[in-house]
Amino acid sequence: MTFAPSETPGKYEFLGVIDKPKAGVTYKVRNRETGEIESLRALPGAASSHPETLERFLREIKIHTRLSHPNILAFHDVFELDGQLVMTAEYVEGTTLAALCREGPVLSSEAVRIVGEVLSGLEEAHELGIVHRGITAEHVIVTPTGEVKLGGFGLAKPADDMNLTQSGSVLGEPRYISPEQVMGTAALDARSDLYSVGVLLYHALTGKVPFDNPNEFDVMVAQVNSVPRPPSVLNPGISPELDRVVLTALAKKPEERYPTAAEFRQALNSTVAVPSPEPVEEPAAEECAPPQFFVEPRSTPSPTKAFALGLLSVAVGLAVLYFAMH
């Protein structure tokens, strides 16, 4: 059973479909009691009868109740509606990072900012022992004001929960999953998410994922065996420092990646160009008088000295006259 637009079961008015994941449908709804727009995800009755699907849905709810971070979509409520188990959450108007990437590479500084905020949200999840396992550009929403929200916790689970993903099974979007997810490793930890964030960053910087192929098996083989080209090969504007951060996150072995989201974010932020220092203002030139040229003044003889010089001149004149007459 699905809900149609304008249908009003319970206190909700259904406005449209947001997404259709494998289990259930996510709707845009209006809460008629509060007037707020929310997202509502319904688990159909048929899916509810499938033990594993039901367990995943209930686990997702439990995980959301533990998370509270400005970069993670907020959980609201869980209840039954017309025979279907539903959960409601924050609805955010915005554009997915996937949509932004379809227009081409995102400006490096903006890609660093967006991915940095995703890592900030993951820090809290990882500190609570929660591994996302489903990070993709479709699950990152950028609002018109620049806020970043991470959703898509449908595959998330506590790192020590071994009940659901049995060794040998592969879950997640092949273009984003880590090598250990491809190998079906049961004990995934936070570093698996960091590989997916590395793919997210690569996608944002270049407009392409590291490995893409219509054949999903080929993509998964590449995730395990192939070394991606540096992002700067596709986008020459990317710095060597940013190249190194991306390729570290995409290391095949978990121990060669960043150990935590916090360290990944710190390394990412260090690649942002240091702002040019403010121009140093030259000190204002002091007003100075026009250049002065020193002319040694002629000394003015004193009256006594002038009188003596006069007598000397007379004496010299008389002497010259005397010798001329003789």
Helices and strands as residue ranges (DSSP letters): E 12-19, E 25-31, E 37-43, H 45-48, H 51-66, E 75-81, E 84-90, E 95-96, H 97-102, H 108-127, E 130-131, G 137-139, E 140-142, E 148-150, G 153-155, E 157-158, H 179-182, H 190-206, H 216-225, H 231-234, H 240-249, G 254-256, H 261-269, H 303-325
